[in-house]
Amino acid sequence: MREAAFILFVLFLLFGLTALRYRKQIAGILALGRTLRDMKENSQRDHPVEQIKDQASRELRACAGCGTWIDASGAIKFDRNTFYCSRECVQRSMASA
Ligand SMILES: [Zn+2]
């Protein structure tokens, strides 16, 4: 029974020394794993946002003031079907109405 305890102690000591010897490598491996997980999370999060952006930028609207075709994402939305390319066009059409 004493021998078993001694063997366990030696094994524990060896494991501790090994961990101490390779602690930098172990920390590096853990950091690498964390980085890879973060990259995976970021790519999963970014992908749908990019798809939505692409769809919005493909949608073109004619400015109600000057008739210029503009991206729906960059347009000033006045109501459901009325878009303006700039504040100047909004003010001009307000003044003329
Ligand atoms: Zn305009």
Backbone and ligand atoms as CSV (ligand in chain L), in Angstrom:
chain,resi,resn,atom,element,x,y,z
A,1,MET,N,N,0.840,-1.209,0.000
A,1,MET,CA,C,0.000,0.000,0.000
A,1,MET,C,C,0.871,1.253,0.000
A,2,ARG,N,N,1.971,1.206,0.747
A,2,ARG,CA,C,2.895,2.334,0.794
A,2,ARG,C,C,3.553,2.543,-0.566
A,3,GLU,N,N,3.836,1.399,-1.266
A,3,GLU,CA,C,4.465,1.487,-2.581
A,3,GLU,C,C,3.540,2.198,-3.580
A,4,ALA,N,N,2.247,1.846,-3.524
A,4,ALA,CA,C,1.255,2.453,-4.425
A,4,ALA,C,C,1.197,3.961,-4.199
A,5,ALA,N,N,1.192,4.375,-2.940
A,5,ALA,CA,C,1.156,5.799,-2.614
A,5,ALA,C,C,2.413,6.494,-3.132
A,6,PHE,N,N,3.568,5.799,-2.998
A,6,PHE,CA,C,4.830,6.370,-3.465
A,6,PHE,C,C,4.825,6.534,-4.981
A,7,ILE,N,N,4.329,5.506,-5.707
A,7,ILE,CA,C,4.262,5.552,-7.169
A,7,ILE,C,C,3.350,6.704,-7.618
A,8,LEU,N,N,2.199,6.825,-6.942
A,8,LEU,CA,C,1.269,7.919,-7.256
A,8,LEU,C,C,1.938,9.276,-7.050
A,9,PHE,N,N,2.694,9.379,-5.937
A,9,PHE,CA,C,3.387,10.632,-5.628
A,9,PHE,C,C,4.404,10.976,-6.708
A,10,VAL,N,N,5.184,9.937,-7.143
A,10,VAL,CA,C,6.196,10.147,-8.188
A,10,VAL,C,C,5.531,10.560,-9.499
A,11,LEU,N,N,4.422,9.869,-9.846
A,11,LEU,CA,C,3.700,10.199,-11.080
A,11,LEU,C,C,3.189,11.645,-11.027
A,12,PHE,N,N,2.641,12.028,-9.857
A,12,PHE,CA,C,2.119,13.379,-9.674
A,12,PHE,C,C,3.238,14.402,-9.824
A,13,LEU,N,N,4.404,14.067,-9.214
A,13,LEU,CA,C,5.570,14.944,-9.275
A,13,LEU,C,C,6.039,15.110,-10.732
A,14,LEU,N,N,6.108,13.978,-11.465
A,14,LEU,CA,C,6.524,14.004,-12.873
A,14,LEU,C,C,5.552,14.843,-13.711
A,15,PHE,N,N,4.257,14.645,-13.445
A,15,PHE,CA,C,3.234,15.398,-14.176
A,15,PHE,C,C,3.365,16.898,-13.899
A,16,GLY,N,N,3.597,17.217,-12.613
A,16,GLY,CA,C,3.761,18.618,-12.215
A,16,GLY,C,C,4.974,19.242,-12.873
A,17,LEU,N,N,6.101,18.490,-12.879
A,17,LEU,CA,C,7.334,18.999,-13.500
A,17,LEU,C,C,7.142,19.184,-14.998
A,18,THR,N,N,6.453,18.226,-15.643
A,18,THR,CA,C,6.195,18.314,-17.085
A,18,THR,C,C,5.336,19.539,-17.390
A,19,ALA,N,N,4.293,19.736,-16.578
A,19,ALA,CA,C,3.406,20.885,-16.775
A,19,ALA,C,C,4.181,22.183,-16.602
A,20,LEU,N,N,5.090,22.190,-15.601
A,20,LEU,CA,C,5.905,23.378,-15.340
A,20,LEU,C,C,6.865,23.629,-16.502
A,21,ARG,N,N,7.437,22.524,-17.017
A,21,ARG,CA,C,8.419,22.595,-18.117
A,21,ARG,C,C,7.753,23.124,-19.393
A,22,TYR,N,N,6.531,22.657,-19.655
A,22,TYR,CA,C,5.867,22.994,-20.920
A,22,TYR,C,C,4.733,24.003,-20.737
A,23,ARG,N,N,4.779,24.778,-19.628
A,23,ARG,CA,C,3.646,25.676,-19.359
A,23,ARG,C,C,3.467,26.730,-20.455
A,24,LYS,N,N,4.572,27.166,-21.047
A,24,LYS,CA,C,4.464,28.159,-22.138
A,24,LYS,C,C,3.784,27.555,-23.367
A,25,GLN,N,N,4.205,26.296,-23.683
A,25,GLN,CA,C,3.602,25.609,-24.826
A,25,GLN,C,C,2.120,25.363,-24.582
A,26,ILE,N,N,1.791,24.943,-23.333
A,26,ILE,CA,C,0.392,24.663,-22.981
A,26,ILE,C,C,-0.435,25.946,-23.085
A,27,ALA,N,N,0.123,27.063,-22.569
A,27,ALA,CA,C,-0.567,28.350,-22.654
A,27,ALA,C,C,-0.752,28.755,-24.114
A,28,GLY,N,N,0.260,28.482,-24.941
A,28,GLY,CA,C,0.187,28.810,-26.363
A,28,GLY,C,C,-0.898,28.036,-27.063
A,29,ILE,N,N,-0.982,26.727,-26.736
A,29,ILE,CA,C,-2.014,25.873,-27.346
A,29,ILE,C,C,-3.401,26.348,-26.935
A,30,LEU,N,N,-3.556,26.715,-25.645
A,30,LEU,CA,C,-4.850,27.201,-25.163
A,30,LEU,C,C,-5.226,28.514,-25.854
A,31,ALA,N,N,-4.242,29.406,-26.008
A,31,ALA,CA,C,-4.489,30.689,-26.671
A,31,ALA,C,C,-4.874,30.480,-28.131
A,32,LEU,N,N,-4.197,29.525,-28.782
A,32,LEU,CA,C,-4.490,29.210,-30.185
A,32,LEU,C,C,-5.928,28.705,-30.322
A,33,GLY,N,N,-6.326,27.821,-29.401
A,33,GLY,CA,C,-7.684,27.290,-29.410
A,33,GLY,C,C,-8.712,28.391,-29.243
A,34,ARG,N,N,-8.400,29.348,-28.341
A,34,ARG,CA,C,-9.316,30.462,-28.105
A,34,ARG,C,C,-9.431,31.327,-29.351
A,35,THR,N,N,-8.278,31.598,-29.996
A,35,THR,CA,C,-8.263,32.423,-31.205
A,35,THR,C,C,-9.086,31.782,-32.316
A,36,LEU,N,N,-8.899,30.454,-32.494
A,36,LEU,CA,C,-9.645,29.745,-33.533
A,36,LEU,C,C,-11.146,29.806,-33.266
A,37,ARG,N,N,-11.537,29.661,-31.982
A,37,ARG,CA,C,-12.952,29.700,-31.625
A,37,ARG,C,C,-13.526,31.086,-31.899
A,38,ASP,N,N,-12.750,32.152,-31.550
A,38,ASP,CA,C,-13.196,33.519,-31.804
A,38,ASP,C,C,-13.380,33.767,-33.297
A,39,MET,N,N,-12.408,33.289,-34.111
A,39,MET,CA,C,-12.493,33.467,-35.558
A,39,MET,C,C,-13.747,32.805,-36.117
A,40,LYS,N,N,-14.037,31.596,-35.604
A,40,LYS,CA,C,-15.211,30.855,-36.070
A,40,LYS,C,C,-16.493,31.612,-35.717
A,41,GLU,N,N,-16.543,32.133,-34.485
A,41,GLU,CA,C,-17.726,32.895,-34.043
A,41,GLU,C,C,-17.897,34.146,-34.893
A,42,ASN,N,N,-16.792,34.857,-35.158
A,42,ASN,CA,C,-16.848,36.083,-35.949
A,42,ASN,C,C,-17.342,35.811,-37.357
A,43,SER,N,N,-16.835,34.723,-37.986
A,43,SER,CA,C,-17.231,34.421,-39.358
A,43,SER,C,C,-18.712,34.052,-39.413
A,44,GLN,N,N,-19.196,33.376,-38.371
A,44,GLN,CA,C,-20.608,33.007,-38.344
A,44,GLN,C,C,-21.486,34.235,-38.151
A,45,ARG,N,N,-20.987,35.213,-37.350
A,45,ARG,CA,C,-21.762,36.411,-37.073
A,45,ARG,C,C,-21.770,37.346,-38.280
A,46,ASP,N,N,-20.599,37.476,-38.962
A,46,ASP,CA,C,-20.471,38.443,-40.046
A,46,ASP,C,C,-21.225,38.032,-41.297
A,47,HIS,N,N,-21.325,36.737,-41.546
A,47,HIS,CA,C,-21.854,36.276,-42.825
A,47,HIS,C,C,-23.269,36.771,-43.122
A,48,PRO,N,N,-24.262,36.574,-42.249
A,48,PRO,CA,C,-25.620,37.032,-42.555
A,48,PRO,C,C,-25.709,38.540,-42.712
A,49,VAL,N,N,-24.930,39.299,-41.947
A,49,VAL,CA,C,-24.952,40.763,-42.038
A,49,VAL,C,C,-24.516,41.199,-43.430
A,50,GLU,N,N,-23.471,40.560,-43.968
A,50,GLU,CA,C,-22.980,40.906,-45.295
A,50,GLU,C,C,-24.031,40.610,-46.360
A,51,GLN,N,N,-24.745,39.500,-46.197
A,51,GLN,CA,C,-25.786,39.144,-47.167
A,51,GLN,C,C,-26.886,40.202,-47.180
A,52,ILE,N,N,-27.306,40.674,-45.986
A,52,ILE,CA,C,-28.352,41.691,-45.887
A,52,ILE,C,C,-27.885,42.984,-46.550
A,53,LYS,N,N,-26.622,43.368,-46.292
A,53,LYS,CA,C,-26.043,44.584,-46.873
A,53,LYS,C,C,-26.061,44.494,-48.392
A,54,ASP,N,N,-25.674,43.342,-48.958
A,54,ASP,CA,C,-25.643,43.146,-50.403
A,54,ASP,C,C,-27.030,43.308,-51.009
A,55,GLN,N,N,-28.022,42.735,-50.370
A,55,GLN,CA,C,-29.390,42.824,-50.882
A,55,GLN,C,C,-29.875,44.269,-50.872
A,56,ALA,N,N,-29.567,45.026,-49.821
A,56,ALA,CA,C,-30.005,46.412,-49.696
A,56,ALA,C,C,-29.331,47.286,-50.739
A,57,SER,N,N,-28.031,47.036,-51.004
A,57,SER,CA,C,-27.305,47.892,-51.933
A,57,SER,C,C,-27.734,47.632,-53.378
A,58,ARG,N,N,-28.301,46.464,-53.662
A,58,ARG,CA,C,-28.755,46.158,-55.020
A,58,ARG,C,C,-30.087,46.843,-55.344
A,59,GLU,N,N,-30.790,47.289,-54.276
A,59,GLU,CA,C,-32.100,47.897,-54.463
A,59,GLU,C,C,-31.922,49.377,-54.819
A,60,LEU,N,N,-32.360,49.775,-56.023
A,60,LEU,CA,C,-32.206,51.159,-56.458
A,60,LEU,C,C,-33.545,51.884,-56.394
A,61,ARG,N,N,-33.477,53.162,-56.012
A,61,ARG,CA,C,-34.681,54.001,-55.932
A,61,ARG,C,C,-34.420,55.303,-56.678
A,62,ALA,N,N,-35.449,55.813,-57.343
A,62,ALA,CA,C,-35.325,57.096,-58.031
A,62,ALA,C,C,-35.638,58.211,-57.039
A,63,CYS,N,N,-34.775,59.239,-57.013
A,63,CYS,CA,C,-35.004,60.385,-56.138
A,63,CYS,C,C,-36.267,61.117,-56.594
A,64,ALA,N,N,-37.184,61.420,-55.663
A,64,ALA,CA,C,-38.432,62.094,-55.996
A,64,ALA,C,C,-38.199,63.559,-56.371
A,65,GLY,N,N,-37.021,64.085,-56.012
A,65,GLY,CA,C,-36.701,65.487,-56.317
A,65,GLY,C,C,-36.067,65.648,-57.682
A,66,CYS,N,N,-34.968,64.937,-57.936
A,66,CYS,CA,C,-34.194,65.142,-59.163
A,66,CYS,C,C,-34.201,63.920,-60.079
A,67,GLY,N,N,-34.723,62.806,-59.638
A,67,GLY,CA,C,-34.821,61.618,-60.470
A,67,GLY,C,C,-33.564,60.774,-60.528
A,68,THR,N,N,-32.542,61.129,-59.766
A,68,THR,CA,C,-31.298,60.351,-59.747
A,68,THR,C,C,-31.540,58.989,-59.104
A,69,TRP,N,N,-30.943,57.937,-59.730
A,69,TRP,CA,C,-31.068,56.600,-59.151
A,69,TRP,C,C,-30.037,56.444,-58.023
A,70,ILE,N,N,-30.511,56.010,-56.866
A,70,ILE,CA,C,-29.641,55.883,-55.699
A,70,ILE,C,C,-29.898,54.560,-54.991
A,71,ASP,N,N,-28.884,54.087,-54.235
A,71,ASP,CA,C,-29.043,52.889,-53.407
A,71,ASP,C,C,-30.087,53.153,-52.330
A,72,ALA,N,N,-30.966,52.187,-52.145
A,72,ALA,CA,C,-31.993,52.318,-51.113
A,72,ALA,C,C,-31.360,52.503,-49.737
A,73,SER,N,N,-30.174,51.879,-49.530
A,73,SER,CA,C,-29.514,51.966,-48.225
A,73,SER,C,C,-28.994,53.373,-47.943
A,74,GLY,N,N,-28.663,54.136,-49.018
A,74,GLY,CA,C,-28.128,55.477,-48.830
A,74,GLY,C,C,-29.170,56.566,-49.027
A,75,ALA,N,N,-30.410,56.174,-49.387
A,75,ALA,CA,C,-31.459,57.149,-49.686
A,75,ALA,C,C,-32.126,57.666,-48.411
A,76,ILE,N,N,-32.693,58.855,-48.512
A,76,ILE,CA,C,-33.509,59.388,-47.416
A,76,ILE,C,C,-34.946,58.966,-47.698
A,77,LYS,N,N,-35.496,58.166,-46.797
A,77,LYS,CA,C,-36.839,57.620,-47.009
A,77,LYS,C,C,-37.867,58.608,-46.470
A,78,PHE,N,N,-38.759,59.067,-47.349
A,78,PHE,CA,C,-39.767,60.047,-46.939
A,78,PHE,C,C,-41.043,59.321,-46.521
A,79,ASP,N,N,-41.553,58.452,-47.399
A,79,ASP,CA,C,-42.602,57.505,-47.014
A,79,ASP,C,C,-42.364,56.206,-47.769
A,80,ARG,N,N,-43.356,55.297,-47.784
A,80,ARG,CA,C,-43.156,53.965,-48.349
A,80,ARG,C,C,-42.574,53.975,-49.768
A,81,ASN,N,N,-43.015,54.920,-50.608
A,81,ASN,CA,C,-42.601,54.902,-52.008
A,81,ASN,C,C,-41.827,56.150,-52.417
A,82,THR,N,N,-41.545,57.036,-51.485
A,82,THR,CA,C,-40.850,58.271,-51.825
A,82,THR,C,C,-39.459,58.297,-51.194
A,83,PHE,N,N,-38.455,58.440,-52.059
A,83,PHE,CA,C,-37.058,58.481,-51.601
A,83,PHE,C,C,-36.384,59.724,-52.156
A,84,TYR,N,N,-35.435,60.268,-51.393
A,84,TYR,CA,C,-34.651,61.418,-51.852
A,84,TYR,C,C,-33.170,61.083,-51.770
A,85,CYS,N,N,-32.380,61.678,-52.678
A,85,CYS,CA,C,-30.952,61.392,-52.690
A,85,CYS,C,C,-30.221,62.229,-51.660
A,86,SER,N,N,-30.779,63.406,-51.304
A,86,SER,CA,C,-30.086,64.291,-50.364
A,86,SER,C,C,-31.099,65.184,-49.652
A,87,ARG,N,N,-30.622,65.865,-48.591
A,87,ARG,CA,C,-31.462,66.800,-47.851
A,87,ARG,C,C,-31.912,67.968,-48.733
A,88,GLU,N,N,-31.021,68.376,-49.662
A,88,GLU,CA,C,-31.329,69.499,-50.560
A,88,GLU,C,C,-32.575,69.181,-51.391
A,89,CYS,N,N,-32.640,67.914,-51.887
A,89,CYS,CA,C,-33.777,67.508,-52.702
A,89,CYS,C,C,-35.052,67.492,-51.859
A,90,VAL,N,N,-34.960,67.092,-50.613
A,90,VAL,CA,C,-36.130,67.069,-49.716
A,90,VAL,C,C,-36.633,68.504,-49.534
A,91,GLN,N,N,-35.695,69.438,-49.232
A,91,GLN,CA,C,-36.068,70.820,-48.982
A,91,GLN,C,C,-36.643,71.476,-50.238
A,92,ARG,N,N,-36.035,71.192,-51.410
A,92,ARG,CA,C,-36.487,71.777,-52.685
A,92,ARG,C,C,-37.927,71.333,-52.983
A,93,SER,N,N,-38.193,70.043,-52.785
A,93,SER,CA,C,-39.543,69.549,-53.094
A,93,SER,C,C,-40.554,70.036,-52.050
A,94,MET,N,N,-40.106,70.281,-50.811
A,94,MET,CA,C,-40.981,70.853,-49.779
A,94,MET,C,C,-41.342,72.300,-50.155
A,95,ALA,N,N,-40.332,73.048,-50.640
A,95,ALA,CA,C,-40.525,74.459,-50.984
A,95,ALA,C,C,-41.452,74.616,-52.192
A,96,SER,N,N,-41.325,73.684,-53.179
A,96,SER,CA,C,-42.118,73.796,-54.399
A,96,SER,C,C,-43.544,73.299,-54.191
A,97,ALA,N,N,-43.765,72.434,-53.188
A,97,ALA,CA,C,-45.106,71.870,-52.971
A,97,ALA,C,C,-46.055,72.882,-52.336
L,1,ZN,ZN,ZN,-32.280,64.217,-55.660
